[in-house]
Structure formats: C-alpha cells, structure tokens
C-alpha cells in the first residue's frame, strides 16, 4: 500500500465535567454524544475503527462501527495517561502548589502515583508504530486529548515541551496522511 490515512478523533464531553480522568471510566454526556455524531457526520470512507477501551471513546466507536458495518477493535495502548491520586479530581480540588508544578513542567512533573509522561509517550508511540504497519487505507482512531497530542507532536517533530502547545478540544478531528515506507506521515487537517 503506497498511502493511507489515519483519522484521530477525541471523545466528546464527559459526564461530571472537566476533570483529570486518565483511567477513570466515565461515559459521555448527552452533549458529548451529540458532539461525536456531529464530528463524524461526513463519514469519509473509513475502513476500520479502533478505540481506546475507555467508555468515553469505545461506546461511541462501537456504535459507529456497527452502524457502518466496519471492523472494530479496542487497543489499550491508546488509553489516556493515568493521573494517579489526581484521577477524578477537578483542577480546583488539587493543591495549588502541585497543580502549578504540573502546569509549569508537565513533561517532568508527575502527579503522585501517576504514569510518567515518558512512559505514556512510549506506550502511545509503540501503538502508533503498529498502526503504521497496518494495511488499512483509512482507519479512524477514537481516543483522548493526550494521545492525539503525542501523535500530532510526533508527526510534526515537536519537542516534548511543544506537546502541550497542541490543543485537542472535545470531538476534534485530526487527519494524518501516511505514505508507504519510509514512513514520513504528515498532518493533513485539523477540525475542532
């Protein structure tokens, strides 16, 4: 295969509002379902749907795959970064000095009990390398903001610090073009 596309889609709004969710498995809110349906209304000829196993991604992805009659699979490598003791907390529930340290240096400061940024990035990039070897002409990956940031910053060859400069709002859609070997993907489009 000489060229393929991978669409990245972040989940929509989640029940319970903005929080450090990571591995906390909350479902989409009604607005989140609406955001996802709007974001996928053009249906550009996907051939397979892949998803994080988190409900906020997999519930919608499974429904869409069934509706379109497409193969569906969950891949744990594309789950969000684990936030340890911050799981489920809103920003105003975290001690200010700790949150300030995280925002000042999110690559090197790891919340207590959380997955390190280096481990998270390595996990996502391992999954990415597997996708590069797949033969799907146009796959859709339903995942999380952190995963999308890792993949987009990798494709754009941004530094680790640049990772946080790439915003991925709810239900944003990023398309990557993946030419055949040698793998030199490019970011084709971004819709928020």
Secondary structure, 3 states (H helix, E strand, C coil): CCEEEEEEEECCCECCCCCECCCCCCCECHHHHHHHHHHCCCCCCCCEEEECCCHHHHHHHHHHHHHHCCEEEECHHHCCCCCHHHCCECHHHCCHHHHHHHHHCCCCCCCCCCCCHHHHHHHHHHHHHHHHCCCCCEEEEEECHHHHHHHHHHHCCCCCHHHHHCCCCCCCEEEEEEECCCCCCEEEEEEC
